[in-house]
């Protein structure tokens, strides 16, 4: 089987079923009086436990993979048939074994125990539903935690990207500042060279003027 819980429940059910067969088919027919009533009550409690286990097994079978579900449900039908047969045998044994006021007292106790069993089975079903709901809540919580962790990781990666981008921008700004300084220096050198060139040209023009004046007017 695919479910460990189903296999464990199957072992428990088989053990109870063997105990029921032993009690109903061999012990109760040979008991009398109070001993017989006690054995019947024990058998009924075993029957109740068997039905509760069958319900839990059915819940496991419903969520099992399809490849296993058919086999599980077939096995459960056989178990239900065995329980029904033993239940009928138990009723026949109790009907033939008691009479008069003893039978009335036993039937009254049987009704009380049947009511208690019904309440117990209802409580068990509610507990199973609550357990399933809690399990689903745990699963949703785990998935939410996983999403939160992944979101935090993604934000961490984005922060690293932004920090690297900021560092690159700082480096770029530093490089731009250096470039501006270099350009300013180059501009100043160009202006200086222009001034020197103008002065040289003016000096040459002055010398040329003096030479012309000296040559033609002196």
FIKOLZA-1660 file (N, C-alpha, C; in steps of 0.1 Angstrom, whole numbers, plus 5000, padded with zeros to 4 digits):
% residues 218
   i   px   py   pz ch aa at
   1 5008 4988 5000  A  X  N
   1 5000 5000 5000  A  X CA
   1 5009 5013 5000  A  X  C
   2 5003 5024 4996  A  X  N
   2 5010 5036 4995  A  X CA
   2 5011 5044 5008  A  X  C
   3 5001 5041 5018  A  X  N
   3 5000 5048 5030  A  X CA
   3 5005 5040 5042  A  X  C
   4 5015 5045 5049  A  X  N
   4 5020 5038 5061  A  X CA
   4 5009 5038 5072  A  X  C
   5 5001 5049 5072  A  X  N
   5 4990 5050 5082  A  X CA
   5 4980 5039 5079  A  X  C
   6 4977 5038 5066  A  X  N
   6 4967 5028 5062  A  X CA
   6 4971 5014 5066  A  X  C
   7 4984 5011 5064  A  X  N
   7 4989 4997 5067  A  X CA
   7 4989 4995 5082  A  X  C
   8 4992 5006 5090  A  X  N
   8 4991 5005 5105  A  X CA
   8 4977 5002 5110  A  X  C
   9 4967 5010 5104  A  X  N
   9 4953 5008 5107  A  X CA
   9 4949 4994 5103  A  X  C
  10 4954 4989 5092  A  X  N
  10 4950 4976 5087  A  X CA
  10 4955 4965 5097  A  X  C
  11 4967 4967 5103  A  X  N
  11 4971 4957 5113  A  X CA
  11 4963 4958 5125  A  X  C
  12 4959 4970 5130  A  X  N
  12 4950 4972 5142  A  X CA
  12 4937 4965 5139  A  X  C
  13 4931 4968 5127  A  X  N
  13 4918 4962 5124  A  X CA
  13 4918 4947 5124  A  X  C
  14 4929 4941 5117  A  X  N
  14 4930 4927 5117  A  X CA
  14 4931 4920 5130  A  X  C
  15 4938 4927 5139  A  X  N
  15 4939 4922 5153  A  X CA
  15 4926 4922 5160  A  X  C
  16 4918 4933 5159  A  X  N
  16 4905 4934 5165  A  X CA
  16 4896 4924 5159  A  X  C
  17 4896 4922 5145  A  X  N
  17 4888 4913 5139  A  X CA
  17 4890 4899 5144  A  X  C
  18 4903 4895 5145  A  X  N
  18 4905 4881 5151  A  X CA
  18 4900 4880 5165  A  X  C
  19 4902 4890 5173  A  X  N
  19 4896 4890 5186  A  X CA
  19 4881 4889 5187  A  X  C
  20 4875 4896 5177  A  X  N
  20 4860 4895 5177  A  X CA
  20 4856 4881 5173  A  X  C
  21 4862 4875 5163  A  X  N
  21 4858 4862 5159  A  X CA
  21 4860 4852 5170  A  X  C
  22 4871 4853 5177  A  X  N
  22 4874 4844 5189  A  X CA
  22 4863 4845 5199  A  X  C
  23 4859 4858 5202  A  X  N
  23 4849 4861 5213  A  X CA
  23 4835 4857 5209  A  X  C
  24 4831 4860 5196  A  X  N
  24 4818 4857 5192  A  X CA
  24 4815 4843 5188  A  X  C
  25 4825 4836 5182  A  X  N
  25 4823 4823 5177  A  X CA
  25 4826 4812 5187  A  X  C
  26 4835 4815 5197  A  X  N
  26 4840 4805 5206  A  X CA
  26 4836 4808 5221  A  X  C
  27 4839 4820 5225  A  X  N
  27 4837 4823 5239  A  X CA
  27 4822 4825 5243  A  X  C
  28 4816 4835 5236  A  X  N
  28 4802 4838 5240  A  X CA
  28 4793 4826 5241  A  X  C
  29 4793 4818 5230  A  X  N
  29 4784 4806 5231  A  X CA
  29 4786 4797 5243  A  X  C
  30 4798 4797 5249  A  X  N
  30 4801 4788 5260  A  X CA
  30 4799 4795 5274  A  X  C
  31 4796 4808 5273  A  X  N
  31 4795 4816 5286  A  X CA
  31 4780 4817 5290  A  X  C
  32 4777 4819 5302  A  X  N
  32 4764 4821 5307  A  X CA
  32 4764 4833 5317  A  X  C
  33 4752 4838 5320  A  X  N
  33 4750 4848 5330  A  X CA
  33 4758 4861 5328  A  X  C
  34 4764 4865 5339  A  X  N
  34 4771 4878 5339  A  X CA
  34 4784 4877 5331  A  X  C
  35 4790 4865 5331  A  X  N
  35 4802 4863 5323  A  X CA
  35 4799 4865 5308  A  X  C
  36 4787 4860 5304  A  X  N
  36 4783 4861 5290  A  X CA
  36 4780 4876 5286  A  X  C
  37 4773 4883 5295  A  X  N
  37 4770 4897 5293  A  X CA
  37 4783 4906 5292  A  X  C
  38 4792 4903 5300  A  X  N
  38 4805 4910 5300  A  X CA
  38 4812 4907 5286  A  X  C
  39 4812 4895 5282  A  X  N
  39 4819 4891 5269  A  X CA
  39 4812 4898 5258  A  X  C
  40 4798 4899 5258  A  X  N
  40 4791 4906 5248  A  X CA
  40 4795 4921 5247  A  X  C
  41 4795 4927 5259  A  X  N
  41 4799 4941 5260  A  X CA
  41 4813 4944 5254  A  X  C
  42 4822 4935 5258  A  X  N
  42 4836 4936 5252  A  X CA
  42 4835 4934 5237  A  X  C
  43 4827 4925 5232  A  X  N
  43 4826 4923 5217  A  X CA
  43 4820 4936 5211  A  X  C
  44 4810 4942 5217  A  X  N
  44 4804 4954 5211  A  X CA
  44 4814 4966 5211  A  X  C
  45 4822 4966 5222  A  X  N
  45 4833 4977 5222  A  X CA
  45 4843 4974 5211  A  X  C
  46 4847 4962 5209  A  X  N
  46 4856 4958 5198  A  X CA
  46 4850 4962 5185  A  X  C
  47 4836 4959 5183  A  X  N
  47 4829 4962 5171  A  X CA
  47 4830 4977 5168  A  X  C
  48 4828 4985 5179  A  X  N
  48 4829 5000 5178  A  X CA
  48 4843 5004 5174  A  X  C
  49 4853 4999 5180  A  X  N
  49 4867 5002 5177  A  X CA
  49 4870 4999 5162  A  X  C
  50 4865 4987 5158  A  X  N
  50 4867 4983 5144  A  X CA
  50 4860 4992 5134  A  X  C
  51 4848 4997 5137  A  X  N
  51 4841 5006 5128  A  X CA
  51 4849 5020 5128  A  X  C
  52 4854 5024 5139  A  X  N
  52 4862 5037 5139  A  X CA
  52 4874 5036 5131  A  X  C
  53 4881 5024 5132  A  X  N
  53 4893 5022 5124  A  X CA
  53 4890 5021 5109  A  X  C
  54 4878 5015 5106  A  X  N
  54 4874 5014 5092  A  X CA
  54 4871 5028 5086  A  X  C
  55 4866 5037 5094  A  X  N
  55 4863 5051 5090  A  X CA
  55 4877 5058 5087  A  X  C
  56 4886 5056 5096  A  X  N
  56 4899 5062 5094  A  X CA
  56 4906 5057 5081  A  X  C
  57 4904 5043 5079  A  X  N
  57 4910 5037 5067  A  X CA
  57 4903 5043 5054  A  X  C
  58 4890 5045 5055  A  X  N
  58 4883 5051 5043  A  X CA
  58 4888 5065 5040  A  X  C
  59 4891 5073 5051  A  X  N
  59 4897 5086 5049  A  X CA
  59 4910 5085 5042  A  X  C
  60 4919 5076 5046  A  X  N
  60 4932 5074 5040  A  X CA
  60 4930 5069 5025  A  X  C
  61 4921 5061 5023  A  X  N
  61 4919 5056 5009  A  X CA
  61 4914 5067 5000  A  X  C
  62 4906 5076 5005  A  X  N
  62 4901 5087 4996  A  X CA
  62 4912 5096 4991  A  X  C
  63 4923 5097 4998  A  X  N
  63 4934 5106 4994  A  X CA
  63 4945 5099 4988  A  X  C
  64 4944 5085 4987  A  X  N
  64 4955 5077 4982  A  X CA
  64 4955 5079 4966  A  X  C
  65 4967 5076 4960  A  X  N
  65 4968 5076 4945  A  X CA
  65 4958 5066 4939  A  X  C
  66 4954 5070 4927  A  X  N
  66 4944 5061 4921  A  X CA
  66 4948 5047 4919  A  X  C
  67 4961 5045 4917  A  X  N
  67 4967 5031 4915  A  X CA
  67 4965 5023 4927  A  X  C
  68 4964 5029 4939  A  X  N
  68 4963 5021 4951  A  X CA
  68 4948 5022 4957  A  X  C
  69 4941 5032 4953  A  X  N
  69 4928 5035 4959  A  X CA
  69 4918 5023 4956  A  X  C
  70 4918 5018 4944  A  X  N
  70 4909 5007 4941  A  X CA
  70 4911 4995 4950  A  X  C
  71 4924 4991 4952  A  X  N
  71 4927 4980 4960  A  X CA
  71 4923 4982 4975  A  X  C
  72 4925 4995 4979  A  X  N
  72 4922 4998 4993  A  X CA
  72 4907 4997 4995  A  X  C
  73 4899 5003 4986  A  X  N
  73 4884 5003 4987  A  X CA
  73 4879 4988 4987  A  X  C
  74 4885 4980 4978  A  X  N
  74 4880 4966 4977  A  X CA
  74 4883 4959 4990  A  X  C
  75 4895 4962 4996  A  X  N
  75 4898 4955 5009  A  X CA
  75 4888 4960 5020  A  X  C
  76 4885 4973 5020  A  X  N
  76 4876 4979 5030  A  X CA
  76 4862 4972 5028  A  X  C
  77 4857 4970 5016  A  X  N
  77 4844 4963 5014  A  X CA
  77 4844 4949 5020  A  X  C
  78 4855 4942 5018  A  X  N
  78 4856 4929 5024  A  X CA
  78 4856 4930 5040  A  X  C
  79 4863 4940 5045  A  X  N
  79 4863 4942 5060  A  X CA
  79 4849 4945 5065  A  X  C
  80 4841 4954 5057  A  X  N
  80 4828 4958 5061  A  X CA
  80 4819 4945 5061  A  X  C
  81 4821 4937 5051  A  X  N
  81 4813 4924 5051  A  X CA
  81 4816 4915 5063  A  X  C
  82 4828 4914 5066  A  X  N
  82 4832 4906 5078  A  X CA
  82 4826 4912 5091  A  X  C
  83 4826 4925 5092  A  X  N
  83 4821 4931 5104  A  X CA
  83 4806 4929 5105  A  X  C
  84 4799 4931 5093  A  X  N
  84 4784 4929 5093  A  X CA
  84 4781 4915 5097  A  X  C
  85 4788 4905 5092  A  X  N
  85 4786 4891 5095  A  X CA
  85 4788 4888 5110  A  X  C
  86 4798 4894 5116  A  X  N
  86 4801 4892 5130  A  X CA
  86 4790 4899 5138  A  X  C
  87 4786 4911 5134  A  X  N
  87 4775 4918 5141  A  X CA
  87 4762 4910 5141  A  X  C
  88 4759 4905 5130  A  X  N
  88 4747 4896 5130  A  X CA
  88 4748 4884 5139  A  X  C
  89 4760 4878 5138  A  X  N
  89 4762 4867 5147  A  X CA
  89 4761 4871 5162  A  X  C
  90 4767 4882 5165  A  X  N
  90 4766 4887 5179  A  X CA
  90 4752 4890 5183  A  X  C
  91 4744 4895 5174  A  X  N
  91 4729 4898 5177  A  X CA
  91 4722 4885 5179  A  X  C
  92 4725 4875 5171  A  X  N
  92 4718 4862 5172  A  X CA
  92 4722 4856 5186  A  X  C
  93 4735 4857 5189  A  X  N
  93 4740 4851 5202  A  X CA
  93 4734 4858 5214  A  X  C
  94 4732 4871 5214  A  X  N
  94 4726 4878 5225  A  X CA
  94 4711 4875 5226  A  X  C
  95 4705 4874 5214  A  X  N
  95 4690 4872 5214  A  X CA
  95 4687 4858 5220  A  X  C
  96 4695 4848 5217  A  X  N
  96 4693 4834 5221  A  X CA
  96 4698 4832 5236  A  X  C
  97 4706 4841 5240  A  X  N
  97 4713 4838 5253  A  X CA
  97 4706 4845 5265  A  X  C
  98 4697 4854 5263  A  X  N
  98 4691 4861 5274  A  X CA
  98 4676 4861 5273  A  X  C
  99 4669 4862 5284  A  X  N
  99 4654 4862 5283  A  X CA
  99 4649 4869 5295  A  X  C
 100 4636 4873 5295  A  X  N
 100 4629 4879 5306  A  X CA
 100 4635 4892 5310  A  X  C
 101 4635 4895 5324  A  X  N
 101 4640 4907 5329  A  X CA
 101 4655 4909 5325  A  X  C
 102 4663 4899 5324  A  X  N
 102 4677 4900 5321  A  X CA
 102 4678 4905 5307  A  X  C
 103 4669 4901 5297  A  X  N
 103 4670 4906 5284  A  X CA
 103 4666 4920 5283  A  X  C
 104 4656 4924 5291  A  X  N
 104 4652 4938 5291  A  X CA
 104 4663 4947 5297  A  X  C
 105 4669 4943 5307  A  X  N
 105 4680 4951 5313  A  X CA
 105 4692 4952 5303  A  X  C
 106 4695 4941 5297  A  X  N
 106 4706 4941 5287  A  X CA
 106 4703 4950 5275  A  X  C
 107 4690 4949 5270  A  X  N
 107 4686 4958 5259  A  X CA
 107 4687 4973 5263  A  X  C
 108 4683 4976 5275  A  X  N
 108 4683 4990 5280  A  X CA
 108 4698 4994 5280  A  X  C
 109 4707 4986 5286  A  X  N
 109 4721 4989 5286  A  X CA
 109 4727 4990 5272  A  X  C
 110 4722 4982 5263  A  X  N
 110 4726 4982 5250  A  X CA
 110 4723 4995 5243  A  X  C
 111 4711 5000 5245  A  X  N
 111 4707 5013 5240  A  X CA
 111 4715 5024 5245  A  X  C
 112 4718 5024 5258  A  X  N
 112 4727 5034 5263  A  X CA
 112 4741 5034 5257  A  X  C
 113 4746 5021 5256  A  X  N
 113 4759 5020 5250  A  X CA
 113 4759 5024 5235  A  X  C
 114 4748 5020 5229  A  X  N
 114 4747 5024 5214  A  X CA
 114 4747 5039 5213  A  X  C
 115 4740 5046 5222  A  X  N
 115 4740 5061 5221  A  X CA
 115 4754 5066 5224  A  X  C
 116 4761 5060 5234  A  X  N
 116 4774 5065 5237  A  X CA
 116 4784 5062 5225  A  X  C
 117 4782 5051 5219  A  X  N
 117 4790 5048 5207  A  X CA
 117 4788 5058 5196  A  X  C
 118 4775 5061 5194  A  X  N
 118 4772 5071 5184  A  X CA
 118 4778 5084 5186  A  X  C
 119 4777 5088 5199  A  X  N
 119 4784 5101 5203  A  X CA
 119 4799 5100 5201  A  X  C
 120 4805 5089 5205  A  X  N
 120 4819 5087 5203  A  X CA
 120 4823 5087 5189  A  X  C
 121 4815 5080 5180  A  X  N
 121 4819 5080 5166  A  X CA
 121 4817 5094 5160  A  X  C
 122 4807 5102 5164  A  X  N
 122 4805 5115 5160  A  X CA
 122 4817 5124 5164  A  X  C
 123 4821 5122 5177  A  X  N
 123 4832 5130 5182  A  X CA
 123 4845 5126 5174  A  X  C
 124 4847 5114 5171  A  X  N
 124 4858 5109 5163  A  X CA
 124 4858 5116 5149  A  X  C
 125 4847 5116 5143  A  X  N
 125 4846 5122 5130  A  X CA
 125 4849 5137 5130  A  X  C
 126 4844 5144 5141  A  X  N
 126 4847 5158 5142  A  X CA
 126 4862 5160 5145  A  X  C
 127 4868 5151 5153  A  X  N
 127 4882 5152 5156  A  X CA
 127 4890 5150 5143  A  X  C
 128 4886 5140 5135  A  X  N
 128 4893 5138 5122  A  X CA
 128 4892 5150 5113  A  X  C
 129 4880 5156 5112  A  X  N
 129 4879 5168 5104  A  X CA
 129 4887 5179 5109  A  X  C
 130 4887 5181 5122  A  X  N
 130 4896 5191 5128  A  X CA
 130 4910 5189 5125  A  X  C
 131 4914 5176 5127  A  X  N
 131 4928 5173 5124  A  X CA
 131 4932 5176 5109  A  X  C
 132 4923 5172 5100  A  X  N
 132 4926 5176 5086  A  X CA
 132 4926 5191 5084  A  X  C
 133 4917 5198 5091  A  X  N
 133 4918 5213 5089  A  X CA
 133 4931 5218 5094  A  X  C
 134 4935 5213 5106  A  X  N
 134 4948 5218 5112  A  X CA
 134 4960 5215 5102  A  X  C
 135 4959 5202 5097  A  X  N
 135 4970 5198 5087  A  X CA
 135 4970 5208 5075  A  X  C
 136 4958 5211 5070  A  X  N
 136 4958 5220 5059  A  X CA
 136 4963 5234 5063  A  X  C
 137 4959 5238 5075  A  X  N
 137 4964 5252 5080  A  X CA
 137 4979 5251 5081  A  X  C
 138 4985 5240 5086  A  X  N
 138 4999 5239 5087  A  X CA
 138 5006 5240 5073  A  X  C
 139 5000 5233 5064  A  X  N
 139 5005 5233 5050  A  X CA
 139 5005 5247 5044  A  X  C
 140 4994 5254 5046  A  X  N
 140 4993 5268 5041  A  X CA
 140 5003 5277 5048  A  X  C
 141 5005 5275 5061  A  X  N
 141 5014 5283 5068  A  X CA
 141 5029 5280 5063  A  X  C
 142 5031 5267 5061  A  X  N
 142 5045 5264 5056  A  X CA
 142 5047 5270 5042  A  X  C
 143 5037 5269 5033  A  X  N
 143 5038 5275 5020  A  X CA
 143 5040 5290 5021  A  X  C
 144 5033 5297 5031  A  X  N
 144 5034 5311 5033  A  X CA
 144 5048 5314 5038  A  X  C
 145 5053 5306 5047  A  X  N
 145 5067 5309 5052  A  X CA
 145 5077 5307 5040  A  X  C
 146 5075 5297 5032  A  X  N
 146 5084 5295 5021  A  X CA
 146 5084 5307 5011  A  X  C
 147 5072 5313 5009  A  X  N
 147 5070 5324 5000  A  X CA
 147 5077 5336 5006  A  X  C
 148 5075 5338 5020  A  X  N
 148 5082 5349 5027  A  X CA
 148 5097 5348 5026  A  X  C
 149 5103 5336 5028  A  X  N
 149 5117 5334 5027  A  X CA
 149 5122 5337 5013  A  X  C
 150 5115 5332 5002  A  X  N
 150 5119 5335 4989  A  X CA
 150 5118 5350 4986  A  X  C
 151 5108 5357 4991  A  X  N
 151 5106 5371 4989  A  X CA
 151 5118 5379 4996  A  X  C
 152 5122 5375 5008  A  X  N
 152 5133 5381 5015  A  X CA
 152 5146 5379 5007  A  X  C
 153 5148 5367 5002  A  X  N
 153 5160 5364 4994  A  X CA
 153 5160 5373 4981  A  X  C
 154 5149 5374 4975  A  X  N
 154 5148 5382 4963  A  X CA
 154 5151 5397 4966  A  X  C
 155 5145 5402 4977  A  X  N
 155 5148 5416 4981  A  X CA
 155 5163 5417 4984  A  X  C
 156 5169 5407 4990  A  X  N
 156 5183 5408 4993  A  X CA
 156 5191 5409 4981  A  X  C
 157 5188 5401 4971  A  X  N
 157 5195 5401 4958  A  X CA
 157 5193 5415 4951  A  X  C
 158 5181 5420 4951  A  X  N
 158 5178 5433 4946  A  X CA
 158 5186 5444 4953  A  X  C
 159 5187 5443 4966  A  X  N
 159 5195 5453 4974  A  X CA
 159 5210 5452 4969  A  X  C
 160 5215 5440 4968  A  X  N
 160 5229 5439 4963  A  X CA
 160 5231 5445 4949  A  X  C
 161 5221 5443 4940  A  X  N
 161 5222 5449 4927  A  X CA
 161 5221 5465 4928  A  X  C
 162 5212 5470 4937  A  X  N
 162 5212 5484 4938  A  X CA
 162 5224 5490 4944  A  X  C
 163 5230 5483 4954  A  X  N
 163 5243 5487 4960  A  X CA
 163 5254 5488 4950  A  X  C
 164 5255 5477 4941  A  X  N
 164 5265 5477 4931  A  X CA
 164 5263 5488 4921  A  X  C
 165 5250 5491 4917  A  X  N
 165 5247 5502 4908  A  X CA
 165 5251 5515 4914  A  X  C
 166 5248 5517 4927  A  X  N
 166 5252 5529 4934  A  X CA
 166 5267 5531 4934  A  X  C
 167 5274 5520 4937  A  X  N
 167 5289 5521 4937  A  X CA
 167 5294 5525 4923  A  X  C
 168 5288 5519 4912  A  X  N
 168 5292 5522 4899  A  X CA
 168 5289 5537 4896  A  X  C
 169 5277 5542 4901  A  X  N
 169 5274 5556 4899  A  X CA
 169 5284 5565 4906  A  X  C
 170 5288 5561 4918  A  X  N
 170 5298 5569 4926  A  X CA
 170 5311 5569 4918  A  X  C
 171 5315 5557 4913  A  X  N
 171 5328 5557 4905  A  X CA
 171 5327 5566 4892  A  X  C
 172 5315 5565 4886  A  X  N
 172 5313 5573 4874  A  X CA
 172 5313 5588 4877  A  X  C
 173 5307 5592 4888  A  X  N
 173 5308 5606 4892  A  X CA
 173 5322 5610 4895  A  X  C
 174 5330 5601 4902  A  X  N
 174 5344 5605 4905  A  X CA
 174 5351 5606 4892  A  X  C
 175 5349 5597 4882  A  X  N
 175 5356 5598 4869  A  X CA
 175 5352 5611 4862  A  X  C
 176 5339 5615 4863  A  X  N
 176 5335 5627 4856  A  X CA
 176 5341 5639 4862  A  X  C
 177 5343 5639 4876  A  X  N
 177 5349 5650 4882  A  X CA
 177 5364 5652 4878  A  X  C
 178 5370 5640 4877  A  X  N
 178 5384 5640 4872  A  X CA
 178 5385 5645 4858  A  X  C
 179 5375 5641 4850  A  X  N
 179 5375 5645 4836  A  X CA
 179 5373 5660 4835  A  X  C
 180 5364 5665 4843  A  X  N
 180 5362 5680 4843  A  X CA
 180 5374 5688 4847  A  X  C
 181 5381 5683 4857  A  X  N
 181 5394 5689 4861  A  X CA
 181 5404 5689 4850  A  X  C
 182 5405 5678 4843  A  X  N
 182 5415 5677 4832  A  X CA
 182 5411 5686 4821  A  X  C
 183 5398 5687 4818  A  X  N
 183 5393 5696 4807  A  X CA
 183 5396 5710 4810  A  X  C
 184 5393 5714 4823  A  X  N
 184 5396 5727 4827  A  X CA
 184 5411 5731 4826  A  X  C
 185 5419 5721 4830  A  X  N
 185 5434 5723 4829  A  X CA
 185 5438 5725 4814  A  X  C
 186 5432 5716 4806  A  X  N
 186 5435 5717 4791  A  X CA
 186 5430 5731 4786  A  X  C
 187 5419 5735 4790  A  X  N
 187 5413 5748 4785  A  X CA
 187 5422 5760 4790  A  X  C
 188 5427 5759 4802  A  X  N
 188 5436 5769 4807  A  X CA
 188 5449 5769 4799  A  X  C
 189 5454 5758 4796  A  X  N
 189 5467 5757 4788  A  X CA
 189 5465 5762 4774  A  X  C
 190 5453 5759 4768  A  X  N
 190 5450 5764 4755  A  X CA
 190 5449 5780 4755  A  X  C
 191 5442 5785 4765  A  X  N
 191 5441 5800 4767  A  X CA
 191 5455 5806 4768  A  X  C
 192 5463 5800 4777  A  X  N
 192 5477 5805 4779  A  X CA
 192 5485 5805 4766  A  X  C
 193 5484 5793 4759  A  X  N
 193 5491 5793 4746  A  X CA
 193 5486 5803 4737  A  X  C
 194 5473 5806 4737  A  X  N
 194 5468 5816 4728  A  X CA
 194 5474 5830 4731  A  X  C
 195 5474 5833 4744  A  X  N
 195 5479 5846 4749  A  X CA
 195 5494 5847 4745  A  X  C
 196 5501 5836 4747  A  X  N
 196 5516 5837 4744  A  X CA
 196 5517 5839 4729  A  X  C
 197 5509 5832 4721  A  X  N
 197 5510 5834 4706  A  X CA
 197 5506 5848 4702  A  X  C
 198 5496 5854 4709  A  X  N
 198 5492 5868 4705  A  X CA
 198 5503 5877 4709  A  X  C
 199 5510 5875 4720  A  X  N
 199 5521 5884 4725  A  X CA
 199 5532 5883 4715  A  X  C
 200 5535 5870 4711  A  X  N
 200 5546 5868 4701  A  X CA
 200 5543 5875 4688  A  X  C
 201 5530 5874 4683  A  X  N
 201 5526 5880 4671  A  X CA
 201 5528 5896 4672  A  X  C
 202 5523 5901 4683  A  X  N
 202 5524 5915 4685  A  X CA
 202 5539 5920 4685  A  X  C
 203 5547 5912 4692  A  X  N
 203 5561 5916 4692  A  X CA
 203 5567 5916 4678  A  X  C
 204 5564 5905 4671  A  X  N
 204 5569 5904 4657  A  X CA
 204 5564 5916 4648  A  X  C
 205 5551 5920 4650  A  X  N
 205 5546 5931 4643  A  X CA
 205 5553 5944 4646  A  X  C
 206 5556 5945 4659  A  X  N
 206 5563 5957 4664  A  X CA
 206 5577 5958 4658  A  X  C
 207 5583 5946 4658  A  X  N
 207 5597 5946 4652  A  X CA
 207 5596 5949 4637  A  X  C
 208 5586 5943 4631  A  X  N
 208 5585 5945 4616  A  X CA
 208 5582 5960 4613  A  X  C
 209 5574 5966 4622  A  X  N
 209 5571 5980 4620  A  X CA
 209 5583 5989 4622  A  X  C
 210 5591 5986 4632  A  X  N
 210 5603 5993 4634  A  X CA
 210 5613 5991 4623  A  X  C
 211 5614 5979 4618  A  X  N
 211 5623 5977 4606  A  X CA
 211 5618 5985 4594  A  X  C
 212 5605 5985 4591  A  X  N
 212 5600 5992 4580  A  X CA
 212 5603 6007 4581  A  X  C
 213 5600 6012 4593  A  X  N
 213 5602 6026 4596  A  X CA
 213 5617 6030 4594  A  X  C
 214 5625 6021 4600  A  X  N
 214 5640 6024 4599  A  X CA
 214 5645 6024 4585  A  X  C
 215 5639 6015 4577  A  X  N
 215 5645 6013 4564  A  X CA
 215 5639 6024 4554  A  X  C
 216 5627 6028 4556  A  X  N
 216 5621 6037 4546  A  X CA
 216 5620 6052 4551  A  X  C
 217 5620 6054 4564  A  X  N
 217 5618 6067 4568  A  X CA
 217 5631 6073 4575  A  X  C
 218 5640 6065 4578  A  X  N
 218 5652 6070 4585  A  X CA
 218 5662 6075 4575  A  X  C
% end
